[in-house]
Structure formats: structure tokens, C-alpha cells
Amino acid sequence: MILIIETARELMETLMKEIQSLEEELKTQDSVQEAKKQIETINQELESFNLYLVKRKTDKLRKDIRWFTKERAYPYLSDRYYANQQQNASEQDRQFWTTKKIVTFSDTSESEGEGTSNQLFRYFKGKIDSRESNLSGLKPTSTFTPHLDMVGFEVKIFENIVLNKIQSLLKFVPRPYFNLNQGEHQALQRLQKDKHITVKPCDKGGGIVLLETETYKSKIQTMLNQSDYYQKIGNNWHERVKKEITSISGEALENGIICQQEFQYLNPVKTRTPVFYGVPKIHKNKTDPPMRPIVSTVGALTEPLSKYIEKFLNPRVALLPAFIRDISHIIAKLEGLPFNSTTQLLVTMDIEALYTNIPQKEAWLAVARLFGKEGNKEHSSFILQCLNIVLREIFFEFDGQTYQQKKGVSMGAACAPSVANIYVGSFEETHIYNEMAPFYENVHFWSRFIDDIFFIWTVSWLSTKASDKMYDILFPTFGEKNAKAFSVAML
């Protein structure tokens, strides 16, 4: 009996364990089913919430469209857009689209605008002739500031949002710190206040140069004392040049060559006298560097003329046969070019002081020949008139004295690189690409970046008369073969 009871107890314990195991499995299955139901419920809630958001966005869009159309602005949308809106809209919205006046592309014209609440449109209506043709795209800088009455509250709301966003971002901006200690900072301040020291950037390399002010002025004065290039003048030049610019631009405006915006741009109200300064060329001489002369024409009377000219010269410079845009451009030109190292040389040449030595008359004639090949004679004539002023009327100040540049092109002028390119390009057309040139057969490749020339020449050129011809034609001013007008290096 005891044995039976003991066996039954063991059997019961075994059954209880199996029951517990089965219950746990059932619980797990119930959990999975419950989880699936919960996920399904969540998905349904998410879908409902998305539909709610879409409805809210749609309602707000309709509300905004009603408000803007009724109160503030006219959206410039296509007829197809409104057709689709009416097709998919409710009866209330359909009635709204058909009863409200909304400007579409087909409704607009130059004379439209009556009934609009666009304050800027009404302010500028009749003040700008949209039919004028502005070939250069240049116009005077706008000084217009909207009056507070012209700004709707929606703009103010946007302004507040942006300002609040900026304020919230400012707390993440790291605090500024000095990378100099107190002693270094004080030394820098003393240098800035020291009038006996002049600090200038290097001509090449990106460094800075510290010179004694007297030494710097002496170097500049030595350049300005070259009577072939510069001369001292009085202060009566400004009004004379201003009248000349007003005269030619006014005539061009009357003849329809330029528009009113361009006329205003070419006749600035506030100007300043250009400033002359020198940039040390330490790559030429580190102990006693020569200076590169630069005339800063920012804000000058002739600066708008120079920029206007550059708008039309720059595209034509890119068409010159020898033109190089950058290093990748010359690499692309050289790729696939046949080269024989036994009979040919890679040669570089640098034209020294190109801007300073360009004859103004010859430069003007080179540009005139370029424009003479084109059809619009009136516009070309106006550009040449502007160029004549820019080349001839180069005035600047240095150390309280006013000077005029008699020879060369102002390196600070916007059109100076293009004028230099066209002048040298005119020379190349006659002496490099001309089949009658004495060393035409010796040149196998010729390219140039302003005053830096790269070409391929036969090795025998050093022992032929072509050498002498090349030196005499390229740089007749300097005479001897070892002149500093250029440097030749084999690569």
C-alpha cells in the first residue's frame, strides 16, 4: 500500500511538472497572441492618427489659401493646378475656387496689378521699365528699405521665429578664446600702432612681410619717379573725367545702347581716389624684394566702367587659341599631344612686368580689332570709348600726392587681365600662329596664362637664326638675349 501511494505521489509530481510546463507554453502562446493584438491595435491607432494629421494639414492649407487669397497675396499657379483642386475638392471648396479671384499665368501682363494688395508691386509700379534690355546685367546697388507699413504681420511672425531660433542656437556656440597669451597680444597691439613698420602680404606664397615704413615708401617713390610711367598732377582731374563718363554714357542711353539701370551704374554718386601700393616679391629677392605696383580701384570713378568692359571682354578671352583657364585646362590640352624628347623641348617663359609695360594705344587697338570682327558696331564703339577712358585716365594717390599712370594698365582694374590677354593674343596672332612668322615651323604647341607661357619647341632652335628672331620680335625693348624680360627653363 505504501509503495502504491509513493508511486502515485511520484506520478502526481510528474504530472504536475508536465501541467506547469504546458501552462507556461500556453502563457507564452497567449503572450504572442496578445502582442499581435496589441501591435494590430497600435497600427490602427497610428493609421487613424496619420489620417488625423493629413486632415489637419489639409484643413490648415485650405484655411491658409482662403486667408492669403482674401487678405494678402495672389499665388501664381497654373490653371491645371486649380482644375485639379476643383475636381478633388468638396462642394464648399469648389464654391470657394469659383468665387474668388486668383491670378494665374494666363491672367498676368505688364499692365496687371489692379486690385492686388502686394505692397512692393504697387510701390515699384511704373518706376522700373521691365522692357529695357540690360545686356551687362549690371545695375547700381539698391538702397531701398521697406517701410514698416509695407510689411505684413506674417513677415513679422517669420522674423520672430527666426530670431527665437537663433537665440536657441547661440547657447551651443563655443565661447571665443584668444590663441595668444597676454604678452603676445600686447606685442601685436604695439606692432599695429607702430607707424614705423608697414605690413604687406607677399606677392606669392601667402605670407606677410614686415618692412620699415621709410624703406617701403622709398621703394614706392623710386617706382613713381620713373617719368616714362608716372607723373604728378593736380586735383582737378575728377570733375573732368566724371563729365566725360556722363557724356558718353548719356549718349549711349539716348541711342538705346544701354538702359537706365546701366547708366546709373556707370555714373556712381559716391567715389574715392584710387590708392597706390606695392606688394613685395620675395620670390625674386628675399633680402631686398622688389615691389609689384598695384592701384586699388575699389570705389573709384572708373571702376564701374572697368567692370562693364570686363563683362564683354572676358567671354572673348576664352576664345583665344593660347588661352589657359587653370592647371587642369593645360593638362587636358597636353593629353594625347605627340612629343619627341629627342627633338623637342618643353619650355616655360614669363613676361616680366606685363601690366606696366603694355602700350595703352596698342592695347586699345588690339581690343578694337577684336570687336571689329563683330556685327554690333554701336555697342562695340561704346565699349571702346569706355576702354579709352579706363586706359588713359589712371589716377591714384600715394603719401598725399596725386599721380597719373602714363604707360601700362592698372593692375587693380577689373578688366586689366582681359586687356592684357587680348594684347598678347594680338601679338601671338601675328608672330606665333601666322604661317609667315620666322619661327612658325619651330612652334609645336603654345599656351599662355596671362604672362606665363608654356610651349614646345624643336631642340635645334638654340643653334638657328630662329632663336635671334624670337628674342628680337618678342622683346625688342630689352635687346640682349640674357635680358630679364623672360626666363627660359627646360622641364
KOLZAZA-560678 format. One record per atom (N, C-alpha, C): residue in one letter; x, y, z. Coordinates in steps of 0.02 Angstrom, whole numbers, plus 50000, padded with zeros to 5 digits. Each point is the difference from the previous one (the first is absolute). Layout:
N
AXYZ
...
END
This chain:
491
M500414994050000
M499595006050000
M500435006350000
I500494999950043
I500465005750004
I500365001049934
L500194994349969
L500355000449936
L499555003049946
I499364998250001
I499535002649951
I499915007650009
I499935001950065
I499925007250014
I500615003949978
E500594997150014
E500635003449980
E500045000649925
T499814994849965
T500025000249927
T499505005149973
A499405000150032
A499505004949978
A500245007150012
R500355001050058
R500265006750014
R500515002149947
E500444995549982
E500495001649948
E499675001549933
L499474995949987
L499645001249937
L499665006850001
M499715001750060
M499685006650006
M500505005649990
E500584999250031
E500515005349992
E500215000749927
T500064994249967
T500195000249928
T499465003549960
L499374998150015
L499445003149964
L499975007550014
M500135001950064
M499985007150018
M500535003949961
K500594997149994
K500535003349962
K499805000849927
E499704994649972
E499785000449931
E499465005449991
I499535000050052
I499475005149996
I500305007050003
Q500485001150045
Q500335006650005
Q500355001849935
S500334995049971
S500355001349937
S499505001949945
L499444996349998
L499485001549950
L499705006950013
E499895001750064
E499735006650016
E500475005649977
E500654998850011
E500495005149978
E499995000849924
E499944994349965
E499965000449926
E499375003749979
L499444998650035
L499385003449984
L500065007550013
K500325001650057
K500105007150016
K500415003549945
T500524996549977
T500425002849947
T499605001249937
Q499594995049982
Q499585000749940
Q499505005750009
D499725000450061
D499535005550013
D500355006749995
S500635000350023
S500385006349996
S500115002049928
V500164995049958
V500125001549929
V499365002649969
Q499454996550014
Q499365002149972
Q499815006950025
E500125001150065
E499845006550028
E500445005549970
A500654998349990
A500455005049969
A499785001649930
K499794994849962
K499765001249932
K499395004650000
K499554998650048
K499415004350005
K500195007250017
Q500475000850046
Q500225006750019
Q500325003649941
I500434996449962
I500325003149942
I499485002149949
E499504995749990
E499475001649953
E499625006250022
T499875000350066
T499655005850027
T500415006449992
I500664999450014
I500455005849992
I500015002349928
N500044995249953
N500015001949929
N499365003649980
Q499444997550027
Q499375003449985
Q499995007050028
E500265000850061
E500035006650030
E500465004749961
L500584997249977
L500475004049960
L499685002249935
E499644995449968
E499675001649937
E499485005550011
S499624999350055
S499505005150015
S500335006750014
F500574999750036
F500355006250016
F500285003349936
N500274995949955
N500255002749936
N499445003249960
L499434996649999
L499425002949965
L499795006650033
Y500055000250066
Y499835006150036
Y500495005649982
L500664998349997
L500495005049981
L499895002549929
V499874995349955
V499875002049930
V499405004649997
K499484998450038
K499405004250000
K500165007050027
R500395000150055
R500185006550029
R500415004249951
K500504996749967
K500415003649951
K499575002549942
T499544995749978
T499565002049945
T499565005950020
D499714999550060
D499585005550025
D500405006550006
K500614999350026
K500415006050009
K500205003049932
L500164995549952
L500175002449934
L499425003849969
R499394997250007
R499425003449973
R499895006750035
K500104999950065
K499915006250038
K500515005349979
D500644997849992
D500525004749979
D499865002749930
I499784995549955
I499865002349931
I499445005150001
R499474998650041
R499455004850004
R500255006750027
W500414999750053
W500235006250032
W500455004049953
F500504996649970
F500475003549957
F499635002949939
T499554996049972
T499645002349940
T499555006050016
K499704999750059
K499535005350018
K500365006250025
E500554999150037
E500295005650036
E500665002649971
R500444995549978
R500695002349990
R500284999149930
A500014994049974
A500404998649940
A499614996149949
Y500265000049939
Y499724996249945
Y500504994749978
P499884993750015
P500484994849979
P500014999349924
Y500614999849971
Y500074999349928
Y500064992649983
L499424996749993
L499994992849985
L499654998949934
S500134994249971
S499744998549933
S499264998450003
D499675000649941
D499294998349995
D499884992650016
R500484995749981
R499934992850012
R499954998650075
Y500385003950040
Y499984999050073
Y499305001350026
Y499705005549979
Y499345001750024
Y499474995149975
A500094997549939
A499544995149973
A500014993650043
N500614997850018
N500064994150043
N499705001350069
Q500115006050026
Q499735001750066
Q499244999749999
Q499705002849948
Q499275000049996
Q499724993049991
Q500374995949963
Q499764993249987
Q499994995850063
N500495001150045
N500074996050060
N499715003450062
A499725005949992
A499795003950058
A499274998450018
S499835001950061
S499314999550022
S499595005549968
E499344999650010
E499565005149970
E500155006950028
Q500165000350065
Q500175006450031
Q500635002949970
D500524995749991
D500635002349971
D499915001849927
R499584996149964
R499895001449929
R499685006949991
Q499545001550046
Q499695006649998
Q500515005550014
F500474998450046
F500525004950016
F500455001349939
W500214994749965
W500445001049942
W499665004049945
T499364999049991
T499665003349944
T499805007250016
T499945001650065
T499785006850017
T500585004750013
K500594997550018
K500565004450016
K500415001349938
K500235006249994
K500445002049945
K500724998050017
I500294995449961
I500694997850011
I500385001049936
V500575003350004
V500405001549941
V500364993849977
T499944998349936
T500384994549971
T500475002749948
F500434995549971
F500485002249950
F499645003449942
S499434997349979
S499665002749942
S499685006750015
D499905001650065
D499695006450017
D500495005850002
T500654998550006
T500485005350014
T500245003249936
S500165006450006
S500315003849945
S500375005850031
E500335004149960
E500395005550026
E499565005250034
S499375000549978
S499555005050027
S499584997450057
E500074993550018
E499604997150053
E500235002650068
G499614999050050
G500185001950067
G499455003950035
E499475001949965
E499465003550030
E499634995450047
G499895002550060
G499644996050049
G500454995850043
T500634999449984
T500464996050040
T500195003850063
S500134996350052
S500235003050063
S500744999250008
N500354998149948
N500734999350003
N500315007050003
Q500235001850060
Q500245006850011
Q500625001649958
L500454995149993
L500615001349961
L499835001149927
F499514996249975
F499805000949930
F499745007149989
R499585002250046
R499715006649992
R500525005550009
Y500494998650044
Y500525005150012
Y500445001049939
F500204994549968
F500465000449943
F499645000649933
K499344999650000
K499645000349937
K500135006649965
G500234999649938
G500155006049961
G500695002950012
K500364997550051
K500675002650014
K500544996249963
I499864993949979
I500494995949964
I499694997849934
D500355001349947
D499764997949934
D500264993049986
S499574995050006
S500214993049991
S500164998549928
R499845004649954
R500134998749930
R500715001849981
E500375003450045
E500695001949985
E500444993749996
S500485000349955
S500464994449990
S500665001750034
N500164996350053
N500635001150037
N500494994649978
L500425001649950
L500464995049972
L500534997950050
S500235004650040
S500554998550046
S499764996850065
G499365001150017
G499754997550064
G500225004150059
L500355005649988
L500245004350053
L499485005450017
K499955001550064
K499555005350022
K500255002650067
P499825006150018
P500245002750064
P499724996150059
T500384999850054
T499784996550060
T499375003350027
S499504995950016
S499375002750024
S500085002850071
T499705005850011
T499995003150067
T499294999850029
F499564996249969
F499304999750021
F499934996050065
T499635002950047
T499824996650062
T499255000350009
P499664994450005
P499265000250006
P499785003850062
H499505004149993
H499715003550056
H499604995150043
L499925001650064
L499654995550045
L499284998849978
D499705005049968
D499314999249977
D499944994949943
M500584998649966
M499994995449944
M500104992850022
V500164999050063
V500164993350025
V499394997150035
G499744994649975
G499424996850031
G500204996350063
F499504998350041
F500164996950064
F500294993049991
E499864996849941
E500284993449989
E500765000349995
V500265005649972
V500735000949997
V500285001050070
K499645003650041
K500235001250069
K500004993450039
I499494995849987
I499994993550033
I500604995849979
F500145000149935
F500584996349975
F500645002750031
E500055006650007
E500595003150030
E500084997750072
N499464999850038
N500034997850069
N500214992750006
I499744995949955
I500194992950000
I500754999249988
V500265003649950
V500714999649985
V500425002550058
L499805005650030
L500395002850056
L500004995250059
N499434997050014
N499964995250055
N500444993949987
K500004997849936
K500424994349982
K500745001750008
I500185006049980
I500705002150008
I500195000350073
Q499555002850041
Q500145000450072
Q500094993150030
S499594995249978
S500064993250027
S500654996649978
L500265002049942
L500624997149975
L500625003250030
L499935006250023
L500595003650026
L500304996550061
K499594996550037
K500274996850060
K500474994249983
F499964997649938
F500454994649978
F500645002749968
V500035006549990
V500605003049969
V500565000350052
P500584997249984
P500555000350049
P500235007150013
R500185001450060
R500235006750018
R500675001449965
P500095006149976
P500635001649967
P500585000050050
Y500574998249975
Y500594999950043
Y500595002649960
F500495002850033
F500595002649968
F500514994449991
N500294999649941
N500544995149989
N500685003150014
L500005006150027
L500625003350021
L499975001150075
N500584999450032
N500025001850071
N500015007650007
Q499985002350061
Q499955007250012
Q500605003849972
G500604997250008
G500605003349974
G500005000549925
E499804994549966
E499975000049927
E499475004949975
H499445000350035
H499465004649980
H500235007250006
Q500345001750053
Q500255006850009
Q500525001749947
A500434995149984
A500505001249948
A499675001349933
L499474996349985
L499645001049937
L499685006949997
Q499725002250056
Q499705006750002
Q500535005449990
R500594999050029
R500545004949990
R500215000249927
L500024994249967
L500184999849929
L499485003749958
Q499364999050017
Q499475003349963
Q500045007650006
K500215002450058
K500035007250011
K500665003149978
D500494995849984
D500665002549982
D499985002649928
K500055006549992
K499985003149933
K500664999349963
H500524997550034
H500654999149967
H500044993449963
I499484995850008
I500004993449968
I499404999549953
T500114997349940
T499474998849951
T499954992549987
V499404997350004
V499884992949990
V499634999149934
K500274995849956
K499704998849935
K499994992549986
P499514997649961
P500004992949981
P500534998749947
C500244993849998
C500484998149948
C499644999749932
D500385001349948
D499724999549933
D499794992949984
K500394995150023
K499854993049990
K500184996250063
G499644994750014
G500174995750057
G499555000850060
G499625005550004
G499535000850055
G500285002550065
G500645002150003
G500295002550062
G499895007550008
I500325002850052
I499985007250011
I500715002550006
V500095006449985
V500665003150001
V499975006250044
L500475000650046
L500065006050042
L500585004249975
L499855006249982
L500515004549976
L500005006350042
E500575003350004
E500025006650029
E499625004749954
T499585004250029
T499575004349960
T500415004449953
E500565002650023
E500425004249958
E500274996149941
T500204993750012
T500254995849945
T499444998749949
Y499404998550026
Y499434998749956
Y499845006149957
K499975005950032
K499845006149963
K500555001649950
S500624998650018
S500555001449954
S499954995649938
K499824993650009
K499934995549943
K499435002349954
I499445002050030
I499435002349961
I500185006449963
Q500345004550036
Q500185006449969
Q500484999149943
T500444995050005
T500464998649945
T499624998049938
M499474996050008
M499594998149943
M499635006049971
L499725004150044
L499605005749977
L500435005449968
N500644999950013
N500455005049970
N500194998349928
Q499784994249975
Q500144998249931
Q499535004049955
S500275005249970
S499595004749961
S499684996949939
D500264994449976
D499694996749942
D499344996750018
Y499914998750065
Y499414996450022
Y499515004350040
Y500255004550041
Y499585003950045
Y500175007449998
Q499515004250018
Q500125007150006
Q499545002950053
K500245005150036
K499605003350050
K499505004749966
I499405000450028
I499495004449973
I499635003550057
G499575004749982
G499585003450050
G499384996050017
N499535003250033
N499394996550023
N499395001849958
N500095002849941
N499435002149959
N499784994749950
W500274994050005
W499854994849950
W499314996950009
H499754999950062
H499404996250016
H499395002649962
E499885006550002
E499415002949966
E500054999149925
R500605000749973
R500094999249928
R499824993049977
V500264995050036
V499864993049982
V499264998350011
K499715002750054
K499304998750014
K499555002749944
K500155006049976
K499615002949944
K500074995849937
E500604997449988
E500114995949941
E499604993550004
I499994996950058
I499614993850009
I499255001449992
T499775005450031
T499295001849994
T499815001449928
S500455003149963
S499865001849930
S499924993849957
I500484995450002
I499964994149955
I499464995250022
S499884999350066
S499474995550023
S499315003049987
G499945006650005
G499375003349984
G499824999249927
E500505000749956
E499884999149929
E499814992749985
A500334995350034
A499834992949990
A499294998550024
L499795003350054
L499324999150025
L499495002649950
E500135005849971
E499545002949950
E499954995649938
N500544996849982
N500014995849939
N499774992950013
G499814998550063
G499754993350016
G500554994750006
I500635002250006
I500554995250007
I500024997150070
I499855004250050
I499964997750070
I499325002050027
C499804997050055
C499375001650032
C500105004850058
Q499465002150031
Q500045004850055
Q500394997250059
Q499914993650015
Q500374996950055
Q500755000249987
E500204998349939
E500715000149983
E500285007150002
F499605004949978
F500225007050003
F500135002050073
Q499544998350044
Q500105001650071
Q500604996450029
Y500114993849978
Y500574996250025
Y500665003249978
L500035002349938
L500625003049973
L500145006950027
N499515003050034
N500095006750028
N499884999950075
P500464997250038
P499904999450073
P499995006850034
V499635000450054
V499945006450037
V500605001050045
K500184994850037
K500565000550048
K500604996149972
T500565003449996
T500624996949976
T500585002150044
R500564996749990
R500615001950036
R500594999549952
T500545003550016
T500604999849959
T500364993350010
P500194996649947
P500374993750007
P500645000950040
V500224994650031
V500605000150043
V500544995649969
F500615002450000
F500574996349973
F500364996650058
Y500174993649992
Y500414996650050
Y500424994649965
G500494997550035
G500444994949973
G499974993650039
V500074994449965
V500014993450032
V500694997049991
P500354998350055
P500694997449995
P500024993349964
K500454999549952
K500114993749962
K500614996450030
I499894996750056
I500564996850035
I500244993849963
H499604997449952
H500244994349961
H500545002249951
K500065006649988
K500535002549956
K500635001750040
N499915002950058
N500585001950041
N499765000550073
K500264995750043
K499784999950069
K500325005450042
T500605002249983
T500355005150039
T499775007049981
D499895001249937
D499785006649977
D499454999049947
P499404998150021
P499484998149952
P499765006049959
P499934999249934
P499685005249960
P499255000250014
M499685005349977
M499285000950012
M499604999049937
R499424996850008
R499524999749945
R499525005850008
P499975004649952
P499565005850007
P499264998249989
I499585002150045
I499284998649995
I499625006550015
V499515001449959
V499555005750011
V499324997250022
S499825001250062
S499354997650026
S499455004649974
T499584997349957
T499475004149969
T499324998850032
V499984997050059
V499364998750033
V499685006750017
G499405001049976
G499645006250011
G500225005749956
A500434998749951
A500265005349957
A499475002149949
L500115005949971
L499535002649951
L499964995649938
T500564997049980
T500014995949939
T499884992650014
E499904998150063
E499894992950016
E499384997149965
P499425003550000
P499424997349964
P500144999149925
L500365004849970
L500174999349929
L500414993749988
S500504998950044
S500444994249993
S499614993550007
K499534999750047
K499604993950009
K499534999049941
Y499745005549973
Y499564999549941
Y500394997249941
I500605002549989
I500424997649945
I500164992650009
E500164998150063
E500194993050013
E499434995249984
K499385002150009
K499434995849984
K500014997649928
F500285004149955
F499994998449929
F500684997549975
L500545001650036
L500664997649979
L500134992950023
N499784998350060
N500174993550029
N499784994149957
P499394999849974
P499814994349957
P500424999449937
R500255005749975
R500404999949939
R500714997750013
V500255001250061
V500674997750018
V500044992449998
A499464996750022
A499994992750001
A500044997049930
L499885004049949
L500034997549931
L500695000749969
L500475003250035
L500685000749973
L500334993249995
P500394998649947
P500304993449991
P500464997950056
A500355004850031
A500494998250051
A499715000250070
F499365001550007
F499705001150066
F500044993750043
I500205001050064
I500004994750050
I499595002550060
R499524996050021
R499585001950056
R500344998550067
D500274993950007
D500334997950061
D500444994049984
I500294996950052
I500484994649990
I499664993949969
S499374998750019
S499664994249970
S499875001149926
H499915006349980
H499885001649930
H500614998349958
I500605002050023
I500614998649961
I500154992649999
I499854996450055
I500104992750001
I499554996749947
A499385002449996
A499544997349950
A500255001449929
K500315005849990
K500265001749934
K500604995649982
L500414998350050
L500614996249987
L499864992549992
E499454997650028
E499844992949994
E499904998149927
G500364994949980
G499954997649931
G500415003949950
L500365005250024
L500415004049954
L500654996249986
P500184998849937
P500624996449985
P500615004150021
F500494996650032
F500605003450023
F500604995449991
N500535002749970
N500624996349989
N500555003350041
S500224996750052
S500495002950046
S500695001049968
T500134996749945
T500665000749968
T500025006149954
T499445002349977
T499995005649952
T499615006050025
Q499674999350058
Q499585005550024
Q500155001650073
L499865006350019
L500105002450068
L499345002750028
L499884998650064
L499465003450037
L500305006250031
V499725005849985
V500305006450021
V499475004350034
T500205003450053
T499575005050033
T500315006949992
M499585005049996
M500235006849992
M499555004750040
D500305004850032
D499625004850041
D500125007049973
I499465003749984
I500075006949977
I500045004450062
E500555003550007
E500105004150060
E499635006649994
A499655001850055
A499655006450005
A499555001249940
L499584995149984
L499575000649941
L499525005850007
Y499655000550056
Y499505005250008
Y500315007049995
T500595000850029
T500325006649999
T500255001949931
N500204995149960
N500325001549936
N499534999649940
I499364998650011
I499544999749943
I499905007149973
P500135001249936
P499855006649971
P499245001049997
Q499775005550028
Q499285001150005
Q499665000449932
K500325003449952
K499705000849934
K499964993249965
E500554996150003
E500004993449968
E499494995350032
A499925000550066
A499514995850034
A499295001849976
W499875006549994
W499345002249976
W499884997649929
L500515000449957
L499934997849931
L499884992449996
A500334996250045
A499904992750000
A499274998350016
V499725003550050
V499294998850017
V499555002449943
A500185005649968
A499605002649944
A499994995049943
R500574996949985
R500024995049946
R499564994050018
L499994998250063
L499594994350022
L499265001549990
F499785006050021
F499295001849993
F499835001949929
G500505001849960
G499875001749930
G499754994249959
K500104993950025
K499784994049965
K499264998550014
E499685003950044
E499324998550020
E499515005049968
G499354998450005
G499505003749963
G499745006350034
N499934999850067
N499705005750036
N500515005750006
K500035004249950
K500505005349998
K499895005350053
E499365001850013
E499865005250048
E500214998050071
H499824993950019
H500194997750067
H500764999150006
S500324997449947
S500724999250001
S500345006850006
S499745005049965
S500285006850004
S499955002850070
F499434998750034
F499925002450069
F500494996650047
I500104993549992
I500484996450042
I500705002849990
L500185001549938
L500675002849986
L500075007050029
Q499465003950001
Q500035006650033
Q500124999250075
C499664995350030
C500104998650072
C500714997750013
L500264995649957
L500684997450008
L500515005649993
N499885004649955
N500465005649991
N500075004050065
I499445001050035
I500035003650064
I500364995950053
V499854993650004
V500314995750051
V500754999649990
L500234999549938
L500724999549986
L500365006750009
R499675005349982
R500335006649999
R499965003650067
E499434999550033
E499895003850061
E500144995750062
I500644998550010
I500214996150059
I500305004850050
F499625001750052
F500235004650051
F500004996550068
F500455001950043
F500044996950066
F500385004650048
E499954998450063
E500355003750052
E500514995650035
F500555003150019
F500494996750044
F500335005350043
D499964999050065
D500325004550049
D499785007249990
G499355001049986
G499735006749995
G500095003449932
Q500324996749952
Q500135002949935
Q499604996149947
T499725003649951
T499614996949946
T500444999049939
Y499944994049969
Y500404998349942
Y499544997549944
Q500285000149939
Q499674996949943
Q500484995049969
Q499734994149983
Q500404994849967
Q499975001249925
K500595001049970
K500045001849929
K500074993949955
K500254994550026
K500134994149960
K499764993850038
G499774995149963
G499794993850031
G499265000150019
V499804994550031
V499314999050022
V499994999550076
S499515003150031
S499944999650073
S499854992850021
M500454997150040
M499924993050018
M499384998850043
G499765005250034
G499414999150042
G499345000749963
A500025001849936
A499395000849961
A499684993249985
A499344999850000
A499644993749989
A500144997149931
C500105004349951
C500094997649931
C500744999149982
A500465001350047
A500724999749985
A500224993249975
P499824994350032
P500224993549974
P499754998749929
S499385001949986
S499724998849933
S500365004349948
V500135006350017
V500365004449953
V500694997349986
A500354997750054
A500674997249991
A499974993749957
N499514995850012
N499924993949960
N499895001649926
I499575004849987
I499845001749930
I500605003349966
Y500375004150037
Y500595003349971
Y500524994849980
V500164995450046
V500494994849985
V499714995249947
G499354998850002
G499684995849949
G500065003049931
S499975006749995
S500095003349936
S500714999049974
F500495000450046
F500694998649982
F500094992849975
E499684995350036
E500064992949981
E499694998749932
E499465003549985
E499684999149935
E500475001849943
T500435005050012
T500465002349947
T500644996049999
H500284998450059
H500684997350004
H500044992750020
I499454997050022
I500014992950020
I499584995749954
Y499385002049989
Y499544995949960
Y500005001949926
N500365005049982
N500045002149930
N500504995749962
E499804997149945
E500444995649961
E500615003749973
M499965006649995
M500575003949975
M500495001950055
A499864998250063
A500465001550055
A500654996249990
P500585003050018
P500654996849986
P500104993450037
F499684999150057
F500104993750036
F499334996250007
Y499565000849952
Y499354996650002
Y500084992450002
E500484997449960
E500114992849996
E500304997250064
N500335004450040
N500324997650061
N499514999050058
V499435003449997
V499514999750055
V499524994249987
H500024995050045
H499564994349994
H499405000550047
F500065004050052
F499455001050047
F500145006650037
W499485004050009
W500085006550034
W499395001450042
S500105001350064
S499455001650045
S500235005350050
R499525003650028
R500195005750043
R499465001350052
F500235001350062
F499565002450053
F500225007250016
I499685004849969
I500165007250004
I500725001249980
D500485000050048
D500705001349983
D500454993950008
D499714994350017
D500394993850006
D499884995749938
I500544998749963
I499944996549935
I500314993150006
F499674995149970
F500264993249996
F499964997949927
F500564997649972
F499994998049930
F500494994349987
I499924996849943
I500454994549978
I500375002449938
W500664999350002
W500435002549946
W500504994549981
T500225000249937
T500514995249978
T500665001550034
V500384994750015
V500645000950034
V500485004249961
S499974999849934
S500485003649958
S499925007550001
W499495002550034
W499885007249999
W500575004050031
L500364996950048
L500545003750033
L500585001449953
S500064996249946
S500565000949954
S499785002749932
T499405002749996
T499765002749937
T499835007450007
K499875003149944
K499825007150000
K499315001250031
A499614994750005
A499355000850032
A500065002650071
S500554998050034
S500115002550068
S500055007550001
D500425002849957
D500085007349998
D499355003449980
K499664997249951
K499375003049978
K499495000150057
M499994994550038
M499514999650055
M500135005450052
Y500635000750020
Y500175005150050
Y499865007049974
D500185001349938
D499925006749973
D499275001949991
I499584995149982
I499305001549988
I499615000350065
L500134995250045
L499624999750062
L500145006050044
F500635001650010
F500175005350046
F500535004649970
P499825004249951
P500495004449969
P500265005350048
T499645001450053
T500205005350046
T500624998250039
F500104993550013
F500534998050046
F500654998149965
G499984998849933
G500614999149961
G500354993550010
E500394999350053
E500454994350007
E499624993650018
K500324994349983
K499674993650009
K499924998250074
N500445002650042
N499964998350070
N499605005350039
A499595003849964
A499605005150032
A499514996950049
K499805003950050
K499554997550052
K499275000149979
A499885001249936
A499305000249977
A499674993250008
F500384994749997
F499704993550009
F500524995150024
S499774994550027
S500454994750022
S499794993649966
V500474996349973
V499854993849965
V500264994250042
A499584994950008
A500214994250039
A499764993749966
M500434995049993
M499804993549973
M499704995850056
L499444996849985
L499674995950050
L500214992749991
END
